[in-house]
């Protein structure tokens, strides 16, 4: 339900549930990160989004979308390493 709420734009009520699922390495963690990262960026929570993209890249290293978000955020944060 939390992923559905997040997909519909209800970030406030679903954030805590989604973060708990990420901490527990839930099987839907990649899907949660796919929804969480753009929501964090939309709220200008760039440092949190960068941390989430790092986790996303670790869980799905073949995901081009994860790497694109990661690179974009690191560039925005001026972390060019």
Helices and strands as residue ranges (DSSP letters): H 2-7, H 11-23, H 29-42, H 46-59, H 64-76
